Amino acid sequence: MAFKPGFDQSPAFNDAGRNAWGAGAGRQQAGWGQTPQAGMTPEQLQYMYDRPSASTVDTDRMSYEDTIVKTLLAFGVLVVGAVAGWNLPPVVWIVSALVGFVLAMVNTFKKKPSPALVLAYAAFEGLFVGGISKFFEYNFAAQTGGIVAQAVFGTLGVFAVTLLLFTSGKVRATPKLTRFFLVAMVGYLAFQLVNLVLMWTGVTQGSFGLMSATLFGIPIGVLIGIFVVLMAAYSLILDFDQIKTGVQRGAPRIYAWTAAFGLIVTLVWLYLEILRILAIIASSSRN
């Protein structure tokens, strides 16, 4: 999973955001960006922004509706790519995984979002997701059946519950939880790297290396996987919080693509973790 820039952390926010429109300053500055409104007086801008009929096109500001549209578009490209990846040879989705990783890094550190790069990431990530889903389905679903469908519904369920909790105000991102999330993420990535090396060198047995080992009869991969799913759910909270921040601070409309990219990254991560949990359970039931 690639690190996702938030509206508070990314260079794009610091350079094009806070200095121009952060903390309520956007409405008082007529020249914050190269927009059609650059020549207006502060009074004219204020009048335009206060109009009930003003749209995101009028204000060139980020909105929830525009973010949803862009996210659905990126998600649609991801689904189309997944369908194609399911029907293509394994070499395609393996290469797509590498290309997707490179595009994720480019999108993460690019100062200004690029719709084309975000959609390209969604397409290549879709090819990877479709291919690896077919691999898991054909190799681990013999006993339980339909683990891909289960993973899809599980992902949608976690997303829906997390969104409901966030919109109700019962769950919020906090600095303390975010610090714990980042530390846990680093630890998890280090564990995965060690596990991968042990699998490649033949030190560990089982399809998932250390994750195939059991603790009190339960595969370690299942226990770790549940914790990682909770981490991914918190990552969704961070995504929602960043969207809320962008809308409230009047972020330029282009940054809705940053939000869409962040949500796609998290959803793919969440789906793959749930898919792996189901595959580990299926694998252990065969042994």
N, C-alpha and C positions, 0 to 999 in steps of 0.2 A: 504494500500500500504506500502510495506516495504521500509526502507531507502536503497538506492543503493550506494555501495561504488564506488567512482570514482578513476581514476588512480592517482589523486592528493591527495585524502583524505584517502584512505583505508590504513590499516596497511600493507597490502600486497605490495602496491606501495612504501610505506615508507621504508619497510624492504628489499624487494627483488628488488625494482625498482630503486628509486633515488640513493641509496647507490652503486648500481652496474652499472646501465645503464642510469641514468637520465642526462639530459642536455648535451648530447653528450659524456659522459664519457664512455659509453658502448663499443665504438669502440676502446678505448685505454686500456681496461682491458681484459686480456686473461682469468682471472679466476673468472668472475662474477657469474657463476652458474655451476652446474654439467651438462654440455653439452658436446657433442662430440668435440667441438672446444676448450675445456678448456686448452689443451696442446699446442695450436698454439701460435706463436709469434704475437705481434701486427701487424707486416707487413703482415703476412699470413692472419689474420682476415680481415685487411683492403682490401687486394686483393680480398678475397672471397666476402665481402659485396659489393664491387664496380662492381662485374661482372654483366652484364645485364641479364644473365641467372640464377642468383642466386634466388632460391625459398625460401619460408618460412621454408621448411624442411632443406635446406642448412644452412640458417642463424639462424634458431630457433627463429625468431623474428615474432612479430605480424604483420599482413598485413590486408588490407581492404578485400581482397578476402577470406582469411581464416576466418575472422570475419563474413562475409556474410554467408559462408557455415555453420558455427557453429550456427548462429542465425536461419537460415532456418531449420536446424535439430531440434533445440529446439522448434521452432514454429510448425514444423510438429508433434512433440510429443504432443504439446499443443492441436492441432486440433484433433488428434486421441483421446486424452483424453476427449475433449469436445463432440465428437460424442458418446463416451461411456457414459459419464455423462448424456447426454440427454435421454438415454434409460435405465438408472438405477434408483432405488428408491431414493427418496429425502435424506434418511439417508446417502447414499454414498457420495453425494456432500457436505453435511453438515460436515461429518467427514473429507472429502478431504480438505475443507476450513481450518480446524484446522491444518491438517498435512502440507498443503501448506504454512501456516503462519510460522510454526516451521522451515520448510526447507528454507523459505525466510530469516529468521533470521540467520540460520546457514550459508547460502551462503553469506549473507551480512558481517558477522564478521569473516568468515574463512580467515586466512592469505593467503593461496594459493588456487586458484579455483579448484573445483573438478567437472570434466565433469559429473560424475555419479549423483552427488547431484543437479547439474543444470538441468539435464534431468529429474530427479525425481521430482523436483519442477515443471517443465513444465507439467509433467504427472498429478500430483495431482491438480495443478491449472486448468488444462484442464477439469478434472472431475467436479471441482467446477463451472467453467464457463459454461459447458454444462448443468449442473443441474439447475443453477439459471437462465440461459437463457430460459429453458423450462418453469420454474415457471413464469417468466415475460411474456412470449409469451401467455401462457394459461390464465393468470389472468388479463392482461392489454391490450391485442391486439385485443379484440373483436370489438372495435370501429374503430381503425386505421388499424389493420391488419399488420402482418409481421414486428413487431418492432425489432426482432432479426436481420433480413436481413438488415433493415435500420441502425441498430447500427453497423453491420459489415462493410457496405459500408461507413458509416460515419467515422469509425475508420481508414479505409484504406485511405479515402480522407484526413483526418487530417495528417496522417503519410506522405502521398505523398507531400502535400503542405509544411509541415514543412521541409522535406528533401530537397525539391527544393529550399526553401528560404535559408536553411543553406548552401547548395552547391554553391548557387549563391553569397554568402557572404552578403546578405541583412539582415540576422539575426544572431547574435552572442550571446553567453553567456557572461555576464559581472558580475563582483563582486557585483555591486549594485543590479542588477536584481536577482541574485542568493540569496542574503540576503533577498530581498523581498519575493522571492519564499519560502524560508525556514520559514519565519515568517508567511506567508499566509498558509502554509501547517500545521503548528502547530495550528493556529486558526481554520482551517477547521476540523482537527481531534478532537479538543475540542468541536466544534459545533456538530459534528456527535455523539460524546460520550454523550453529554447532550441530544440530540434529541432521541438517543436510550433509555436512561433511562426514558425520559418522555413518550415514546411509551410503554415501558414495564410496567410502573406504571399506564397507562391509563389516564395520564394527558392531552395528546393531542389526537385529533380526526383525522381521515384520515389515508390512507394507508402508508403515508410517514411522519407522525408526523408534525413537524414544517414546513417541506418542502411542505406540502399540503396546507398551508395557502396562501392567495392571497394578492398581492400588486398591486392596480390599475387593478384588474382583472387578473393579471398574477401570476401563482403559484410561490411562493418564491423559490421552488426547481428548477424551470427552470432558474431563474436569477442566483442562486448560481451555478447551474450546468454548465451554459455557462462560468462563471468565472473559474470553476474547469477544464473544458476542455482546456481553455487557459493555466492553470497551467500545465496540463498534456502535452500540446504541448511544453511548455518551458522545461519540464523534458526530452522530446525527444531531444531538442537542447542540453541539458547537456549530454545526452547519446552520441550524435554524436560528441560533442566536446571532450568527454573523449576517444572515439575511435580514433579520430584524434591525440590526445595527445599521446596515447599509441603507435600508428604507428610511429609518428614522433620521439619519444624518444627511439624507438627500444625496446619496452616492450617484454618480453619473450612471445613466442607463446601461452602459456597456458592461458594468460590473455584475449585472445579473448573470452574465456568462461565467463569471468566477464562481458564483453561487451554484450554478448548474453543474459546473465541473466538480466542485466539492461534493455535492450530493451523489453524483455518479460514482466517484471514487469510493465513497463510504458504502454505497449500496452494493457495489461489486465486492468489496472486502467482506461485508456482512454475509452476502450470499455464499461466497467461497468458504467462509468459516463454518456456516451451517451445513453446507454440502460435505465438508470434510468430517464434521462430527457424525453425520449420518453414515458416511462411508466407513469410519472407524467402528461404529456400532455394528454395521453389516459385516465387516471383516472379522470382528471378534466373535460374532455369532456363528461363523462358519468354522472356527477353530475349536 
